[in-house]
Amino acid sequence: MDIATTATTPEGNPELADAAPNPHDHPVIRREDYAPYPWLVPETRLEFDLGLDATRVVSKLTVLRNARAPEADSIRLEGDGLELLSVKVDGEPANNWSIDDGDLILPLSADAHEIEIATEIDPSANTKLEGLYASNGMLCTQCEAEGFRRITFFPDRPDVLSTYSVRMSGPKDQFPILLCNGNMVAGGEGDDGTHWAEWHDPWPKPSYLFALVAGDLVANSSTFTTMSGREVVLNVWVRKEDLSRTDHALRSLETSMKWDEEVFGREYDLDLYNIVAVSDFNMGAMENKGLNIFNTKYVLADPETATDADFDAIEGVIAHEYFHNWSGNRITCRDWFQLSLKEGFTVLRDQLFSQDMRGEAVKRIEDVRILRLAQFPEDAGPLAHPIRPDSYREINNFYTATVYNKGAEVIRMMRVMAGTDAFRKGTDLYFQRHDGEAATCEDFIKAIEDGAGLDLKQFRLWYSQAGTPRIAARLAHDGDTATITLKQTVPPTPGQPDKQAMPIPLKIALLDPATGTHSGEQLIVLDRPEQSFTFSGHSARPVLSINRGFTAPVVIERDASGEDLMLLARHDDDPFARYEAMQELSVSHLVAASAGALADSARTAGEEGLSQAFAAILDDEALDDAMRGELLLLPTDTYLFEQMANAHGRADPGAIHAEREGLKALLAKRLADKLRAHYDRCTRVAFDYENGRGARKMKSICLNLLASSDPEEAAALAARQYKSADNMTDRQGALGVLAGLDTPERTHALLDFYNRFNDNALVIDKWFTIQALSLHPHVVEHIKALAEHPDFNIKNPNRARSLYMAFAGNPGAFHIADGEGYRMLADFILALDPINPQTAARFVTPLGKWKRIEETRSALMKSELERIAKAKLSRDTFEQVSRSLEA
């Protein structure tokens, strides 16, 4: 599942009408307490009588005693918000059942039984968007992690694997298309305007991979021939009006299937692969076996309505969910503590795929930027946890950047240490050994060890220790020998005050200070608290290029001078290392300036050095525009906040924002002629989806920089770009600049954009986000007005995120000195939590930084968390708030 529940009070059966459990009392689930489920469920048959307001579900479970588990005289089947109609055991009505905390407890005496359960649910009332729910007149499901229990009573855990046979029936005029997992095996018409379809999935799967869709849909279809010669039918199902925007998604699916065969040897295993786009969805997409359900955001695209970044995201998410067919479906998780087994591995697979599709250099920089903006703060905050957590209260809260993105980096390190070919041997062994099983992270590590010939005993610490390692790197030179001394520390995190040294693979090169060249890249592995490495043949003190390609998810603290960083920024042949040098030049200057630690002479020298570095990037004709654009990006406020907090204990977001905007304006003023020349050059590049992407990126970056130093000129340029744009990348880039300016062109463009696209929900999401992220002096008032706009819908996760997640990421709005931004977010969380707890909980994180922020804002943040904590909260939100306050 691509990232991003509480019990409800059941109605109908009085025995199910207990009050929802208090989240304070919900037990902590611990990994060490895992035990196999006492019953096997080799076969599950489901019958659905579909309706938007009432759907009847009959489940028939074949259950057998599990010889590997302690014997039990009853079976516990999880349930949540279900109306129980009847229970049968072996064809006879059962009357000795009971309900415990929403779960059905059913005594069983023999070694094998058939259980039949009838329930009824109301999909239209399901605002949590978990289980079976209604979205724009269609029915769809989301069962990961624990949504299947909102459909029927079931052992809703990932280690219970079953084959599913499903019969669906409903009104044909309302639900002309009936889809489920696996292959369709039969269908027909009823006598009363209904129709039915039967589906069978031959591959055993856990309940979280179940999927059902019923609605008025059309498909963009093609076929794919697998490497063994089987023909697979591919369908992308959408509403009729969206069909023209599905070609890119379909092409991305075909490309993903071919790539996975070539790079990982994985072949698709059904006759049919369906993707359905849904407008109400908590996450990005879900890898249900053979029937992937997607947020429309990651399916629909054409140049008029989607940016280059949107196209890339669709390609990446389509690939991610397809790759799950093996790394997640054919091999699933034993328990939810093993979530990174499927998600971390699959994120790495989709990153490698995107590198091959779009170029390794820029993609790697993009992935590291996401890691630093989302996961590094998580590792440094109150919600820090290992990639394999030891405990949780609510599993939905552990679909995190740590599990996904850091999980991918940990597996990437194995790949770096093994080498590409040996790593492939290890993954082949993993797929061979554990196909059809619910596996653990340990199973994966052991397969890599055996297949690649590695000793990963110490490396396992990466799975159990939270926190981002910090590496102090010092270079000494004597005669012709350079000595690199590395010292690692892993900061304390909640529940883990003391850490052990971990193996950290680092690619390095030693550059000649005169030429900027080196004699070769080397891989060293730091596996002790402190370690030295010596290299001969250096008559002059070399310049250290370290963690090239970002081989390890660590923070490097090196003794590089400004001159060293300038040389790396200009000459390093590793694109990431070059980018990193530019970032370090900016970070060191901005953090010191924000802390008031720069003397006037040091400020002047820093500004001059940065001006020269940026000028060199603009003048370097060997750079392509995509990479040039990355090198010109200043570190974000969020990244600077983390660096300042690490260096000084607390960070001042107001000072950071002011210093960053000031530096941006200064650089733009000094480099105005060069920026304008590049802008004009890029403007002359005609639109072409594949070949003009770098030019469009550079155009937006130049325009943003120019706006900071000459708003009047930028307003004219942006207005002209907006009016002449023939693609969304250029139009959105121009509108983003105009939205931050107090100029009449702003109002005209925002109104035109809304009127032009008001029938397209995804584009209107952009309209909300652009305004919520703007640098306009009255942005807070604008956000308040947008929250009252008729098109704002708190029940739609995309729309909620488009305004409030963007707002929380806008330092000028969220961190306004009087605390109004914190109050606005807290009010929103309290309003959303009763509607959609899973989504509401994800908005707590920005407030959780209260201990790392300057004291005045810290007190304001904490008070809002305490206000939220006093409310009657869902389990999801309660856990996030309580952990944030406890730290």
NORMO-V787157 format. One record per backbone hydrogen bond with DSSP energy under -0.5 kcal/mol. CO is the residue of the C=O (numbers start at 1). NH is the residue of the N-H. Records with the same first field share a line. If there is no record, write none. Layout:
CO = NH, NH
//
This chain:
1 = 3
2 = 284, 285
8 = 10
11 = 13
13 = 16
14 = 17
16 = 10
22 = 25, 26
23 = 26
29 = 392
30 = 33
31 = 34
38 = 66
40 = 64
42 = 163
43 = 62
44 = 165
45 = 60
46 = 167
47 = 58
48 = 50, 169
49 = 56
52 = 124
55 = 121
56 = 49
57 = 59, 119
58 = 47
59 = 117
60 = 45
61 = 63, 115
62 = 43
63 = 113
64 = 40
65 = 67
66 = 69
73 = 108
75 = 77, 106
76 = 78
77 = 104
78 = 154
82 = 84
83 = 120
86 = 118
87 = 94
88 = 116
89 = 92
92 = 89
98 = 105
100 = 103
103 = 100, 105
104 = 77, 106
105 = 98
106 = 75
111 = 65
113 = 63
114 = 90
115 = 61
116 = 88
117 = 59
118 = 85, 86
119 = 57
120 = 83
121 = 55, 123
122 = 125
123 = 126, 134
125 = 127
126 = 129
131 = 133, 142
133 = 140
135 = 138
138 = 135
139 = 214
140 = 133
142 = 131
143 = 147, 148
147 = 150
148 = 151, 152
149 = 80
154 = 78, 156
155 = 157
157 = 160
159 = 161
162 = 205
163 = 44
164 = 201
165 = 46
166 = 199
167 = 48
168 = 197
169 = 50
170 = 195
171 = 175
177 = 215
179 = 213
183 = 200
186 = 198
188 = 196
193 = 172, 173
194 = 190
195 = 170
196 = 188
197 = 168
198 = 185, 186
199 = 166
200 = 183, 202
201 = 164
202 = 204
205 = 162
206 = 209
207 = 210
209 = 289
211 = 181
212 = 141
213 = 179
214 = 139
215 = 177, 217
218 = 238
219 = 221
220 = 236
222 = 234
224 = 226, 232
226 = 229
230 = 226, 232
232 = 224
233 = 273
234 = 222
235 = 237, 275
236 = 220
237 = 277
238 = 218
239 = 242
240 = 243
242 = 245
243 = 246
245 = 301
246 = 250
247 = 251
248 = 252
249 = 253
250 = 254
251 = 255
252 = 256
253 = 257
254 = 258
255 = 259
256 = 260
257 = 261
258 = 262
259 = 263
260 = 264, 266
261 = 265
265 = 267
271 = 233
273 = 235
274 = 292
275 = 237
276 = 294
278 = 296
279 = 281
284 = 295
285 = 2
286 = 293
288 = 291
289 = 182
290 = 274
292 = 276, 294
293 = 286
294 = 278
295 = 298
296 = 299, 300
302 = 305, 306
303 = 728
306 = 728
307 = 311
308 = 312
309 = 313
310 = 314
311 = 315
312 = 316
313 = 317
314 = 318
315 = 319
316 = 320
317 = 321
318 = 322
319 = 323
320 = 324
322 = 325
323 = 326, 327
324 = 329
325 = 330
326 = 328, 331
330 = 436
331 = 328
332 = 439
335 = 338
336 = 339
338 = 341, 342
339 = 342, 343
340 = 344, 345
342 = 346
343 = 347
344 = 348
345 = 349
346 = 350
347 = 351
348 = 352
349 = 353
350 = 354
351 = 355
352 = 356
353 = 357
354 = 358
355 = 359
359 = 363
360 = 364
361 = 365
362 = 366
363 = 367
364 = 368
365 = 369
366 = 370
367 = 371
368 = 372
369 = 373
370 = 374, 375
371 = 375, 376
374 = 378
375 = 379
376 = 380
377 = 381
378 = 381
381 = 384
387 = 340
390 = 31
392 = 29
394 = 397
395 = 398
396 = 399
398 = 400
400 = 404
401 = 405, 406
402 = 407
404 = 408
405 = 409
406 = 410
407 = 411
408 = 412
409 = 413
410 = 414
411 = 415
412 = 416
413 = 417
414 = 418
415 = 419
419 = 423
420 = 424
421 = 425
422 = 426
423 = 427
424 = 428
425 = 429
426 = 430
427 = 431
428 = 432
429 = 433
430 = 434
431 = 435
434 = 437
437 = 332, 439
439 = 334
440 = 444
441 = 445
442 = 446
443 = 447
444 = 448
445 = 449
446 = 450
447 = 451
448 = 452
449 = 453, 454
454 = 456
456 = 460
457 = 460
458 = 461
459 = 462
460 = 463, 464
461 = 464, 465
462 = 387
463 = 388
467 = 469
468 = 491
469 = 555
470 = 472, 489
471 = 473, 557
472 = 474, 487
473 = 559
474 = 485
476 = 483
478 = 481
480 = 537, 538
481 = 478
482 = 484, 535
483 = 476, 485
484 = 486, 533
485 = 474
486 = 531
487 = 472
489 = 470, 491
493 = 496
496 = 493
504 = 526
506 = 524
507 = 547, 548
508 = 522
509 = 511, 545
511 = 543
512 = 516
517 = 512
522 = 508, 524
524 = 506, 526
525 = 527
526 = 504
529 = 488
531 = 486
533 = 484
535 = 482
537 = 539
542 = 544
543 = 511
544 = 546
545 = 509
547 = 550
552 = 554
554 = 556
555 = 471, 557
556 = 558
557 = 473
561 = 565
562 = 566
563 = 567
564 = 568
565 = 569
566 = 570
567 = 571
568 = 572
573 = 575
574 = 578
575 = 579
576 = 580
577 = 581
578 = 582
579 = 583
580 = 584
581 = 585
582 = 586
583 = 587
584 = 588
585 = 589
586 = 590
587 = 591
588 = 592
589 = 593
590 = 594
591 = 595
592 = 597
593 = 596
597 = 599
599 = 603
600 = 604
601 = 605
602 = 606
603 = 607
604 = 608
605 = 609
606 = 610
607 = 611
608 = 612
609 = 613
610 = 614
611 = 615
612 = 616
613 = 617
614 = 618
615 = 619
616 = 620
617 = 620
619 = 621
620 = 623
624 = 628
625 = 629
626 = 630
627 = 631
628 = 632
629 = 633
630 = 633
636 = 640
637 = 641
638 = 642
639 = 643
640 = 644
641 = 645
642 = 646
643 = 647
644 = 648
645 = 649
651 = 653, 854
652 = 656
653 = 657
654 = 658
655 = 659
656 = 660
657 = 661
658 = 662
659 = 663
660 = 664
661 = 665
662 = 666
663 = 667
664 = 668
665 = 669
666 = 670
667 = 671
669 = 672
671 = 675
672 = 676
673 = 677
674 = 678
675 = 679
676 = 680
677 = 681
678 = 682
679 = 683
680 = 684
681 = 684
682 = 685
684 = 686
688 = 692
692 = 696
693 = 697
694 = 698
695 = 699
696 = 700
697 = 701
698 = 702
699 = 703
700 = 704
701 = 705
702 = 706
703 = 707
704 = 708
705 = 708, 709
706 = 709, 710
710 = 714
711 = 715
712 = 716
713 = 717
714 = 718
715 = 719
716 = 720
717 = 721
718 = 722
719 = 723
720 = 724
721 = 725
722 = 725
727 = 731
728 = 732
729 = 733
730 = 734
731 = 735
732 = 736
733 = 737
734 = 738
735 = 739
736 = 740
737 = 740
738 = 741
741 = 743
743 = 746, 747
744 = 748
745 = 749
746 = 750
747 = 751
748 = 752
749 = 753
750 = 754
751 = 755
752 = 756
753 = 757
754 = 758
757 = 760
759 = 761
760 = 764
761 = 765
762 = 766
763 = 767
764 = 768
765 = 769
766 = 770
767 = 771
768 = 772
769 = 773
771 = 774
776 = 779
778 = 782
779 = 783
780 = 784
781 = 785
782 = 786
783 = 787
784 = 788
785 = 788
786 = 789
789 = 792
791 = 793
793 = 796
795 = 797
796 = 800
797 = 801
798 = 802
799 = 803
800 = 804, 805
801 = 805, 806
803 = 807
804 = 808
805 = 809
806 = 809
807 = 810, 814
809 = 811
810 = 813, 814
811 = 815
813 = 816
816 = 819
819 = 823
820 = 824
821 = 825
822 = 826
823 = 827
824 = 828
825 = 829
826 = 830
827 = 831
828 = 832
829 = 833
830 = 834
832 = 835, 836
836 = 840
837 = 841
838 = 842
839 = 842
840 = 843
841 = 844
844 = 847, 848
845 = 848
846 = 849
847 = 850
849 = 852
850 = 853
852 = 651
854 = 858
855 = 859
856 = 860
857 = 861
858 = 862
859 = 863
860 = 864
861 = 865
862 = 866
863 = 867
864 = 868
865 = 869
866 = 870
868 = 871
871 = 873
874 = 878
875 = 879
876 = 880
877 = 881
878 = 882
879 = 883
880 = 884
881 = 885
882 = 886
883 = 887
//
